Amino acid sequence: MSLSIIIPVLNDPIEIHLTIASIRETAGSEPEIIVIDDASPDPVVPEDTFANVRWIRNDKRLGGGAARHLGVLKARGSHVLFTDSHMRFTPGWYANAMERIQDRPTTVHCGSCLGLNENNMDVTNPEGVYRGAKLNYLGSDPNQVSKKQVLEGVWNGPEVKDDDQIECLMGACYFWPREFFLHTGGMTVLRQWGSEEPFTSIKAYLCGGDIRFMENVKIGHKFRRDSPYETHWATLVYNKIAMAMLTMPEEAAASLIDKLSGCYDPSAINAAKSMIAQDHRFLKIERERLKSIQKMSFEELLAKFGHERWW
């Protein structure tokens, strides 16, 4: 068993090097690291001091999902760790992870996310510890018009214990068996950045897998006030619509798409729907492929985590 660490990066040259240094300080040179520079205007420059690191630069911006998927295709490890470019790792995380993930070919593992920020990057004194997430399909308040409510993860609290099953990956430190990730279809559908965690979490369960929390794999995540790249609302809406179309019954998807229409600017909605129309054939093929390998219905998934049918 071996591990490849996939790190997409865009306009974050200082943090990516600090992240790699943190991995090497805590895990040695054994895990392969693959950095995907997603067409940063100023290329991220490799450092010769980092052993066993592969640097791939995209000619055009693909986004976090497609960059991660590309990294998996290039990976040599039997398992892949998806992490961000602004992370700090704690002693013992690597040994603990490798012990836990072996012999679980359809289980995705989510590590403990330690909350860090610009003023505090000390993993021994984080702002909080997060344990994966629950999925918020329609938003906690039906009257709240928020871009972050529909089809987003909501952090789990301390009630989640080691090896508990969790609904949604979150925190940018999760481990996939490489072949199972590819079996589910990975992230090829997604554009730009956003929805990677809810989308792949739903597919993991629908395809007969599960997601487990790892208490003793602790990885610090820097929560930034300002993003180093521009977010395109239309592509974010596209990802949510595509997620609904691929993983949910038609009536459920239609209901969620209506909900999205009340949360975003009409221009973003219209642009997203135009892109969906352009990709209609591809999305239809991917939906049929997912249905052919599906082992759990979407309604069974809702019931598993205590959600009520909303359509």
Secondary structure, DSSP 8 states (H G I E B T S, - for coil): --EEEEEEESS-HHHHHHHHHHHHHHHTT-SEEEEEE---SS-----TT-SSEEEEE-SS---HHHHHHHHHHH--SSEEEEE-SSEEE-TTHHHHHHHHHTT-TTEEEEEEEEEEBTTB--TTS-S-EE--EEEESS-SSTT---TTTTTEEEE--TT--TT-B-SB--SSEEEEEHHHHHHHTTTTT--SSS-HHHHHHHHHHHTT-EEEEEEEEEEEEE--SS-SS---HHHHHHHHHHHHHHHS-HHHHHHHHHHHHTTS-HHHHHHHHHHHHHTHHHHHHHHHHHHHH--S-HHHHHHHTT-----
